[in-house]
């Protein structure tokens, strides 16, 4: 199992140019490959345990630069996820007394059987990109549903009580059922008149 570490080497910056903390993980299982991702509010760089301090410094700088380049070439996605976090905070404040505070909210393209998912232990929420283009009140319902899961993981009575104040709950559930039905039948686009 990789163990987190942070080198005190002055040649490795403590944060990215945008101020995101950098965390280095050395792994004995990793032999040659280096990986970097933004995860849970940090730039996480995974390197082989046998790397020297000079190799670590070189690869951390190289991989952080790649991460920052990728984000700068995808400004719409980053802005979209910032909008999701802002909207999540608004919905939590309005309907959940601000008790649901996600660590991250993001769009994903690999959810084909769910509109959204939450991992309460990590405080993360993922929304299917299939929601993009749906009415805002539908997206808000899914986001609020996942926010409620950060507080109550199951679909029991306590969970549904959290959603009672959202006025579009039943309408949004019906909308999503219809969208799922149409999708399962291969129906796409708008229906025209005969």
C-alpha positions, -999 to 999 in steps of 0.1 A, spaced: 0 0 0 14 34 -9 24 56 20 19 93 17 49 115 20 60 150 16 96 158 10 111 189 26 132 194 -5 131 231 -14 131 223 -51 96 208 -49 69 235 -45 44 231 -17 15 242 -40 7 244 -77 7 278 -93 -30 281 -86 -24 274 -48 -35 237 -47 -14 217 -22 9 191 -37 11 157 -20 37 131 -31 31 94 -25 59 69 -28 49 33 -36 70 2 -34 45 -14 -59 51 13 -85 83 4 -104 86 29 -133 54 48 -138 45 82 -124 10 94 -121 -6 128 -111 -43 136 -105 -63 163 -87 -80 144 -59 -98 157 -28 -84 192 -31 -48 183 -37 -25 176 -66 -15 140 -58 17 128 -75 25 90 -72 61 79 -78 81 48 -73 96 44 -38 131 40 -51 133 75 -67 161 97 -55 153 132 -42 164 147 -75 142 123 -95 113 131 -72 118 169 -77 120 165 -115 89 143 -118 68 162 -94 75 195 -113 69 178 -147 36 161 -136 22 192 -119 29 212 -150 10 186 -170 -19 187 -146 -21 225 -148 -18 224 -186 -47 199 -188 -69 221 -165 -60 253 -185 -70 235 -218 -103 224 -202 -116 257 -187 -152 249 -194 -151 217 -173 -133 233 -144 -157 263 -145 -186 238 -148 -175 219 -117 -170 252 -98 -206 260 -107 -217 226 -94 -199 233 -61 -215 267 -58 -250 253 -66 -245 224 -41 -237 250 -14 -268 270 -23 -291 239 -23 -275 226 10 -281 260 26 -316 263 14 -329 228 19 -305 211 43 -297 239 67 -262 239 52 -254 205 69 -243 188 36 -208 200 27 -193 181 -2 -156 179 -7 -161 177 -44 -189 177 -70 -181 167 -105 -196 155 -138 -187 120 -149 -192 101 -181 -190 66 -168 -224 64 -150 -248 46 -173 -273 33 -148 -275 61 -122 -281 98 -125 -257 105 -96 -238 90 -67 -223 100 -34 -196 86 -12 -204 99 23 -171 88 38 -152 110 13 -179 137 9 -178 133 -29 -206 136 -54 -206 125 -90 -233 135 -115 -239 117 -148 -231 139 -177 -264 126 -192 -280 152 -170 -265 181 -190 -292 198 -210 -320 186 -187 -340 213 -170 -322 230 -141 -348 219 -115 -341 182 -125 -303 187 -121 -310 204 -88 -331 175 -76 -303 150 -84 -277 172 -68 -299 177 -37 -306 139 -36 -268 132 -35 -263 160 -9 -289 143 13 -269 110 9 -239 127 25 -261 131 56 -282 98 54 -266 71 32 -297 49 29 -331 56 12 -351 52 45 -377 76 59 -350 100 74 -335 104 39 -368 112 22 -377 137 50 -346 157 39 -361 161 4 -396 170 15 -390 208 12 -378 207 -24 -410 215 -43 -399 196 -75 -390 163 -59 -419 142 -73 -420 160 -107 -382 155 -111 -384 118 -101 -412 114 -128 -391 133 -154 -360 111 -147 -382 79 -149 -394 90 -183 -359 99 -195 -346 65 -183 -376 47 -200 -370 65 -233 -333 59 -231 -338 22 -225 -360 20 -256 -334 38 -278 -356 69 -281 -336 100 -288 -344 136 -296 -377 153 -299 -410 137 -309 -426 152 -339 -462 155 -349 -476 131 -376 
